Amino acid sequence: MLRALAFVPVLLASMAVPAGAAAAGGAPDPGCGERKLRVPGAERSVAGCLSDLTTAGTVPGGHTDPDDWAGLDAPGTVNPSGVPGIQIDGYFPDSSKTNSNHGWNHDSQFVIRLPHRWNGGLVVSGPPGVREQYANDRIIGDHVLARGYAFAATDKGNTGPTIYTDGRRPGDAIQEWHLRMAQLTSAAKRVAAQKYGRAPRYTYAAGLSAGGYLVRGQLERFPGLYTGGVDWNALVFTAKGPSLLTTLPPALRAYPRYVAGKPGAHEEMLAAGYPAGSEPLWGYHHKNLWDLFQRIIREELDPSYDGDREAGTPFCAEGTGAGCDTDYVYGSRPRQVHAAVRRVSLTGRIQRPLISVQGTLDVLTPISKNGDVYAEMVRKAGRGNLHRYHRVPGGTHTDGLSGAFPTLVRPMQSDFLTAFDRLAAWTQRGVHPE
């Protein structure tokens, strides 16, 4: 897999597959030029000229999936609209079938949007969590399209709660995320060159959560593809910890005891990185996220822990023992498990400018175990001059929770967009951000 990653640009340069017919939703505009576009390496692509590439136009036209971004933006958020251009949907060759969009039942799906009024830039993203390629349409796509950027997004090569079934050895599914992001970036650059007559002058990686982890990974592994990146509440994987495998099990153990009023439980939560003041958010995350992601990520990186079962037993009680993810202790796992985590770990050795934004009340990727840690990794790697790190008071993992906790949670959308604009000023005009 690592060798394949290294040769992505070379492989893509040798592949070209014709685009398909115009997208459904009306006859194509003969002056749009979408039929001439080819996505290098794509097994299938379907292009169409749309009157509006933002969600204001793609939702009624059926060119996106609102379920894919549900809960990611704050209630009542008003996005920009009115950006005409070309949308291309398709997929690269892949053997897995977790993504059912368009009835294709095929992974490595992507979307590329090319505004008629182009500023010469390209933004590429991967989705948070185990979502699909449209997850960033509201929180990233609409905004960068309105600024004149082309926008491309990938499903990362596998989606949904069974990503661990993709690949032959532990870590393969997560390794593929990096491959697919680089693959799409290379292809989207060439598509943009076809459309506009020249390649993008600036290419940025941007993403939330797992998508933010990909931004960091791309700037470490494939810096030649990018001008810079912005990550938002990004995951961290390190072989010695921290990672989700070291922060989630303590929460699964301590939270039920905290609810029951048991002595010491609150202190255990704080010690695991869950910040004081975030307590009202713990119940939602325990019910909906901590257990789910622990079992998915653990099965991907340490499948032998629960024997022949897949992704363990949901919400098994503390003290259950063998195979219970609540009792999981990463430090005690065999050497091969740590080796699998090392395969997907970050190093901090970014080679392009990066701005990171992290919420202080994030209780999926707690700031002391994620954002703070990565900032220190970059510094120790001697790349601090390429990194700017912003801690956002009151920000939590996704802005959607601001509706349920309006006096506690501060939406981070504006902080992300400010960071993006500062990155553009930094890389295009030499204006160094604070």
C-alpha positions in Angstrom: 0.0 0.0 0.0 2.8 2.4 0.9 4.5 1.8 -2.4 1.2 2.3 -4.2 0.8 5.6 -2.5 4.3 6.8 -3.6 3.5 6.1 -7.3 0.0 7.7 -7.4 1.0 10.7 -9.6 2.9 8.4 -12.0 0.1 5.9 -12.3 -2.5 8.6 -12.9 -0.4 10.2 -15.6 -0.7 7.1 -17.7 -4.5 6.5 -17.3 -7.5 8.2 -19.0 -11.1 7.0 -19.3 -13.8 8.8 -21.2 -16.5 10.6 -19.2 -20.0 9.4 -19.4 -23.2 11.1 -20.5 -24.5 14.3 -19.0 -26.0 14.1 -15.5 -29.7 13.6 -15.0 -31.8 16.6 -14.4 -32.2 18.2 -17.8 -30.5 18.5 -21.2 -26.9 19.6 -21.2 -26.1 23.1 -22.2 -24.2 22.7 -25.6 -22.0 25.6 -24.7 -21.0 24.1 -21.3 -18.3 21.8 -22.5 -18.9 19.1 -20.0 -18.9 16.3 -22.7 -15.2 17.0 -23.4 -14.0 16.5 -19.9 -12.2 13.3 -19.0 -11.3 12.2 -15.4 -7.9 10.5 -15.5 -8.1 7.0 -14.0 -11.8 7.0 -13.5 -13.7 3.8 -14.2 -16.9 5.8 -14.6 -17.8 9.5 -14.7 -21.0 11.4 -15.4 -20.8 15.1 -16.1 -23.5 17.8 -16.3 -23.8 21.5 -16.5 -25.7 23.0 -13.5 -27.2 26.4 -12.9 -25.9 26.3 -9.3 -23.2 24.0 -7.9 -23.9 24.9 -4.3 -26.4 22.9 -2.2 -29.1 25.5 -3.0 -29.0 24.0 -6.5 -27.7 20.5 -6.0 -30.3 19.4 -3.4 -33.4 20.1 -5.6 -31.5 18.7 -8.7 -30.5 15.5 -6.9 -26.8 16.2 -7.3 -25.9 15.7 -3.7 -27.1 13.8 -0.6 -28.3 15.9 2.4 -28.1 12.8 4.7 -24.4 12.8 4.1 -23.8 16.2 5.9 -26.6 15.9 8.4 -25.5 17.3 11.8 -22.3 18.9 10.6 -23.4 22.5 10.3 -25.2 24.7 12.8 -29.0 25.0 12.6 -30.0 28.0 10.7 -26.7 28.4 8.8 -27.2 30.4 5.6 -24.8 29.4 2.9 -23.8 31.2 -0.3 -25.4 30.2 -3.6 -25.7 31.0 -7.3 -22.5 29.4 -8.6 -23.1 27.9 -12.1 -20.7 25.4 -13.5 -20.0 21.7 -14.3 -20.4 18.8 -11.8 -18.8 15.4 -12.5 -19.7 12.4 -10.4 -17.9 9.1 -10.8 -15.6 6.4 -9.3 -12.1 5.0 -9.6 -11.5 1.3 -9.9 -12.1 -0.4 -6.5 -13.1 -3.8 -5.3 -15.2 -2.7 -2.3 -18.9 -1.8 -2.4 -19.8 0.1 0.8 -21.0 3.3 -1.0 -24.4 2.9 -2.6 -24.8 6.4 -4.0 -26.4 6.6 -7.4 -27.1 2.9 -7.2 -23.5 2.2 -8.2 -22.7 0.2 -5.1 -19.0 1.0 -5.7 -16.4 2.6 -3.5 -13.9 5.3 -4.4 -16.7 7.6 -5.6 -15.9 11.3 -6.1 -17.5 14.5 -7.1 -15.7 17.4 -8.9 -17.3 20.8 -9.3 -15.9 23.4 -11.7 -17.4 26.9 -11.5 -17.7 28.9 -14.7 -16.0 31.8 -12.9 -12.8 30.3 -11.7 -10.1 32.0 -9.5 -7.4 29.6 -10.5 -7.6 27.5 -7.3 -8.7 24.0 -6.3 -9.9 22.7 -2.9 -9.9 18.9 -2.3 -11.5 17.2 0.8 -12.3 13.9 2.3 -15.3 13.3 4.6 -15.4 13.2 8.4 -16.0 9.9 10.0 -17.3 7.1 7.7 -19.4 9.4 5.6 -19.5 9.7 1.8 -18.3 12.2 -0.8 -21.0 14.8 -0.3 -20.4 15.2 3.5 -18.4 18.5 3.0 -20.8 20.1 0.6 -22.3 22.4 3.2 -19.4 23.1 5.5 -16.7 23.5 2.8 -17.9 23.1 -0.7 -20.5 25.9 -0.9 -18.1 28.4 0.6 -15.0 27.7 -1.6 -17.1 27.5 -4.7 -18.6 31.0 -3.9 -15.0 32.2 -3.6 -14.3 30.9 -7.2 -12.4 27.7 -6.4 -13.0 24.4 -8.1 -14.0 21.7 -5.5 -13.4 18.0 -5.4 -14.3 15.5 -2.7 -13.7 11.7 -2.3 -15.5 9.1 -0.2 -12.0 7.9 0.9 -12.4 4.5 -0.7 -14.7 2.9 2.0 -17.7 4.2 3.9 -20.1 3.2 6.7 -19.8 1.1 9.8 -17.9 -1.8 8.2 -14.9 -0.1 6.6 -12.8 -2.7 8.3 -13.9 -5.3 5.8 -11.9 -3.4 3.1 -8.3 -4.5 2.7 -6.2 -7.6 3.5 -4.4 -6.6 6.7 -5.0 -4.3 9.6 -4.8 -0.6 8.6 -5.4 -1.1 4.9 -8.8 0.6 4.9 -7.3 3.8 6.6 -4.2 3.6 4.4 -6.5 3.7 1.4 -8.0 7.0 2.5 -4.6 8.7 1.8 -4.3 7.0 -1.6 -7.8 8.1 -2.7 -7.3 11.7 -1.6 -4.1 11.9 -3.6 -5.6 10.1 -6.5 -8.5 12.5 -6.7 -6.3 15.6 -6.3 -4.1 14.5 -9.2 -7.1 13.8 -11.4 -9.0 16.9 -10.5 -6.0 19.1 -11.4 -6.0 17.6 -14.9 -9.7 18.0 -15.2 -9.4 21.6 -14.3 -6.7 22.0 -16.9 -9.1 20.6 -19.5 -11.9 22.9 -18.5 -9.9 26.1 -18.0 -6.9 25.6 -20.3 -4.4 25.7 -17.5 -3.7 23.7 -14.3 -4.7 25.2 -10.9 -2.2 27.7 -9.6 -3.1 26.9 -6.0 -4.4 23.6 -4.6 -5.5 23.2 -1.0 -6.5 20.2 1.2 -9.3 20.9 3.7 -11.3 18.7 6.0 -13.0 18.0 9.4 -12.2 15.2 11.8 -11.1 12.2 9.7 -11.0 14.6 6.8 -8.7 16.8 8.8 -6.4 13.8 9.6 -6.2 13.4 5.8 -5.2 17.0 5.3 -2.2 16.5 7.6 -1.4 13.2 6.0 -1.4 14.6 2.5 1.0 17.5 3.5 3.3 14.9 5.1 3.1 12.2 2.4 2.2 14.0 -0.9 3.3 17.6 -0.4 4.0 18.1 -4.1 0.3 17.9 -4.8 -0.7 20.9 -2.6 -0.1 24.5 -1.8 -1.3 24.1 1.8 -4.1 22.9 4.0 -6.6 23.6 6.7 -7.7 20.9 9.2 -10.6 21.2 11.6 -10.9 19.1 14.8 -8.6 16.5 13.1 -7.9 13.0 14.4 -4.4 12.0 15.5 -2.9 8.5 15.2 0.4 7.8 16.8 2.0 4.4 17.5 2.5 5.1 21.2 -0.7 7.1 21.6 -2.7 9.1 21.7 -5.3 8.0 19.2 -9.0 7.1 19.4 -7.8 3.7 20.7 -6.4 5.4 23.8 -9.0 8.1 24.5 -12.3 6.3 23.8 -12.0 3.2 26.1 -11.4 5.3 29.2 -14.5 7.3 28.5 -16.5 4.1 27.9 -15.4 2.8 31.3 -15.7 6.0 33.3 -18.9 7.6 31.9 -21.4 5.1 33.2 -19.9 5.4 36.7 -19.9 9.2 36.4 -23.7 9.1 35.6 -24.1 6.8 38.6 -22.3 9.3 40.8 -19.4 6.9 41.6 -16.3 8.5 43.3 -13.4 9.1 41.0 -15.2 8.7 37.7 -15.3 12.4 36.9 -11.5 12.6 37.5 -11.0 9.7 35.2 -12.8 11.4 32.4 -10.7 14.6 32.9 -7.5 12.5 32.9 -8.5 10.9 29.7 -8.6 14.3 28.1 -12.3 15.2 28.2 -12.2 18.8 29.3 -13.9 20.3 32.3 -17.0 22.2 31.1 -17.8 19.7 28.4 -19.8 17.4 30.7 -23.2 18.2 29.2 -21.9 16.8 25.9 -20.8 13.5 27.3 -24.1 11.7 27.2 -24.7 12.4 23.5 -21.3 11.2 22.6 -21.5 8.1 24.8 -24.8 7.1 23.2 -23.9 7.9 19.6 -20.2 8.1 18.9 -17.7 6.8 21.5 -18.8 3.1 21.4 -19.4 3.1 17.6 -16.0 4.6 16.6 -14.1 2.6 19.2 -15.4 -0.7 17.8 -14.9 0.4 14.1 -11.4 1.7 14.5 -10.3 -1.1 16.8 -11.6 -3.8 14.4 -9.7 -2.0 11.5 -6.4 -1.9 13.5 -6.7 -4.8 16.0 -9.2 -7.4 14.6 -7.8 -10.2 16.7 -9.0 -8.5 20.0 -12.5 -9.9 19.7 -11.7 -13.2 18.0 -14.0 -14.2 15.2 -16.6 -11.5 16.0 -16.7 -8.3 13.9 -16.4 -5.0 15.8 -17.2 -6.5 19.2 -20.3 -6.1 21.3 -22.0 -2.7 21.5 -21.9 -1.1 24.9 -20.5 -4.1 26.7 -20.2 -3.5 30.4 -16.9 -2.6 32.1 -15.3 -5.8 33.5 -16.8 -8.1 30.8 -13.3 -9.1 29.8 -12.0 -10.6 26.6 -13.2 -9.0 23.5 -15.1 -6.2 25.2 -14.1 -2.8 23.8 -15.0 -1.0 27.0 -12.1 -2.9 28.6 -9.7 -2.3 25.7 -6.2 -1.2 26.8 -4.1 -0.3 23.8 -0.8 -0.4 25.7 -1.2 -4.1 26.5 -1.9 -5.2 23.0 0.7 -7.2 21.0 3.5 -5.6 19.0 1.7 -6.3 15.6 -1.2 -4.1 16.8 1.2 -1.2 17.4 2.8 -1.8 14.1 -0.6 -1.5 12.4 -1.3 1.8 14.1 2.2 3.0 13.1 1.3 2.4 9.5 -1.5 5.0 9.7 0.2 7.4 12.1 1.1 11.0 11.5 4.7 12.3 12.0 4.3 16.1 12.1 6.7 16.4 9.2 4.5 18.6 7.1 6.1 20.2 4.0 3.5 22.8 3.1 1.8 25.5 5.1 -1.0 24.2 7.4 -3.5 25.9 9.6 -5.2 23.8 12.3 -8.4 24.8 14.2 -9.5 22.8 17.2 -12.4 23.3 19.6 -11.7 23.4 23.3 -14.9 21.4 24.1 -14.4 18.7 21.5 -15.2 15.4 23.2 -14.6 13.0 20.2 -11.1 14.3 19.5 -10.3 16.0 22.8 -8.0 19.0 22.3 -5.3 17.9 24.8 -4.9 14.6 23.1 -5.3 15.7 19.5 -4.8 19.3 18.4 -2.3 20.1 21.2 -0.4 16.9 20.5 -0.1 17.4 16.7 1.0 21.0 17.2 3.8 19.7 19.4 4.7 17.0 16.9 5.1 19.6 14.1 7.3 21.7 16.4 9.5 18.8 17.3 9.8 17.8 13.6 11.2 21.3 13.0 8.3 22.4 10.8 6.8 24.9 13.2 7.3 27.7 10.7 4.8 26.0 8.4 2.1 25.6 11.0 -0.4 27.8 12.7 -2.7 26.4 15.4 -5.9 28.0 16.7 -7.7 26.8 19.8 -11.4 27.8 19.5 -13.1 28.4 22.9 -16.4 26.6 23.1 -16.0 24.7 19.8 -17.0 21.1 19.8 -16.5 18.3 17.2 -19.4 19.3 14.9 -21.4 22.5 14.7 -24.7 20.6 14.6 -24.5 20.2 18.4 -24.8 24.0 18.8 -28.6 23.6 18.4 -29.0 21.3 21.3 -26.4 23.1 23.5 -26.8 26.8 22.4 -25.3 28.3 25.6 -22.4 25.9 25.6 -21.3 25.3 22.1 -19.9 27.9 19.7 -20.1 27.0 16.0 -16.7 26.8 14.4 -17.7 27.4 10.8 -16.5 31.0 10.8 -13.2 30.0 12.4 -12.6 27.4 9.7 -13.4 29.9 6.9 -11.2 32.6 8.5 -8.4 30.0 8.6 -8.9 29.2 5.0 -8.8 32.8 3.9 -5.6 33.3 6.0 -4.0 30.3 4.4 -4.8 31.7 0.9 -3.3 35.1 1.9 -0.3 33.3 3.3 0.4 31.1 0.3 -0.7 33.5 -2.5 0.4 36.9 -1.2 2.9 36.1 1.5 0.8 37.5 4.4 2.0 35.4 7.3 -0.9 34.7 9.8 -0.4 35.1 13.5 
